[in-house]
Amino acid sequence: MVPARAGFCPLLLLLLLGLWVAEDAVSARPGNMTPAQWFETQHVQPSPQGCSAAMHKINKFSKRCKDLKTFLHESFSSVTTSCQMPNIACKNGRNNFHQSQMPVSLIECKLTSEKYPDCRYNEEERNASYIVACEPPEKKYSKKFKLVPVHLDKVLNIFIFPWPWVLP
């Protein structure tokens, strides 16, 4: 058995910490926004825009081209009604996820050219349900809502089966 080299664990810890800080800085919300305001900025788009225009606003915060972003074509108040749906257990063990009651119009923006600030995106418009994480509100929304969305976890695929079944 070979003994571990001295200094290996602290070096590994430092490397992992550096990667965590770098990722956190890229995805972190601006300090002047609550989590709900940042969610609204990143995912709520009542008046549909193309991906290039919508993503330009998001990318200015991170100073890079984000890979993927989904915009819900609903008002913040409409998205917030999802927080009143039954809780769904989530992968991190918390019980604060909620599925939208109905499919909504949305657009998914997928990065095709990563030349910041001129990022280019393919866009896919569709109707789908979604799952959001909700938390009690801070500041701006505290009197209006009991829970507000703070994270868009997943857009659900809708499978359409032929109906009625046609038998040969």
N, C-alpha and C positions, 0 to 999 in steps of 0.2 A: 504494500500500500504506500502510495506517495503522499507525503504531507502537503497540505495546501500552502501555496506561496504566500508569505506575509505581504499584506498590502493589497491582495487581490479583491477581497470583499469591500473594503472602502472605495476602491477604484470603481468596482461594479456599481455600488450604491450611488456614487457621484455621477456616473454615466446615466443611470436610470433616472435620477433626480433631474439631470439636465434635459433629458428627453421629455419628462413630464412637464417641466416648466415651459419648454418650447411649445409643446402642444397646447398647454393651457393659455399661453399668450396669443396663439393663433385663433383659438375658438372662444376666448373670453369676451364677455359683454363689456361695453364701455361703462366706466365707473359711474357715469351720471344717469344710467338707465336701471330700472328695476328688472328682474327677470321677466316679468310679464311685458314690459315695454320692449325689451330686446326680442322676445318671442314675436310680438306684433310687428316689429321692424323686419324681422327675418322671414316671417311666414304668412302674414296677413296682407292680402292685396284685393280689396273689394272691387277696385277698377282694374281689370286685367291689363297688364303691360307685357311686352315681350321680355324674354329672359335677359337680353343684353342690357336693357335699361334697368330692369329690376336688380340684376346682379351687380351692376356698377355701384349702386348705393351700398350694398352689403360688402363688396370687396374693398371699398374705401376704408372701412373700419379695420379690416385685417391686413390690408396692404398686400394682398395676394389674391390669386384666382381660386375661389372656393370650388371644389369638385362637383358638388351636388347640392341643390336646394329645391325645396318644394314650397310653392305659394298657394295658399288656400284662397279662393275667390269668394270670400265671405267677410262680413264685418267682424271686428274683434268681439262684439257682443254675441254674435251668432256662434263663433267658435267657442266662446266661454260657456255656452249652454251644454257643450259636451262634458264639461266638468261636473254637471249635475247627473250624468249617467252613472250606472253602477260601477264601482271600483273594479279594476282588473289588476291582478298581481303582475308585477314586472320583473324583469331579469335581475335587477339589483336588490330584490327582496322587499322593496317598498310596495305599498298598496295604493298608489296615487295615480294610476293610469286609468284613462277613460276613453271609450270608443265613441265616435260620433254616431248620432242616431240614424242619420241618413247619409248616403253618398253626396259629396259636394263637387262642384267644378274646381279643378286645380290645375296647376301647371308644374311640371318637373323640369328643372334646368340641369343639363349634364354638360360638363366642361369638355370642349373639343380643342381649344387652343389656349395654352397657358402662357400668354405674353402680357403680364400685368403692365399697365392698367387696361390694355385692350383685350380683355378676356372674351372668348367666343363660346357660345353655348348652343346645343341642340335643345329644342323644347318639345315636350310631349304634353298635350292637353288631354285631360280625361276626367271622368267622374269616378270618385272612389271615396270610401270611408277612411277614417284615419284614427290614430290613437295618440292622445296627448297626455303628458304628465301635468297635473294641476297642484297648486299650492295656495295657501291663504295669501291674499294680496298685500302688497306694500304700497304706501303712499297713494298714488293717483287713483287706484281702483278700490281702495279699502272700504269705502262707503257703498259702492255700487254692487260689488260681487263678493260672494262668500269664498269662492275658489276661482283662480284664473289659470289659464294655460301658461306653462313656462318652458315646455319642451315638446317638439313634434317627434314622436318616437317612430311612427311607422305609418305608411300609406298601405292600405289593404288592397290586394288584387281582387277583382270581382270576376268570377268565372261564370260564363253564361252557358247554360246547358240547353239543348234543344227542348222545347216544350210545345205542344205535347210530344211525348216520345212517339216516334214513327217506327212502326214495326213492319218488316218486309212481308 
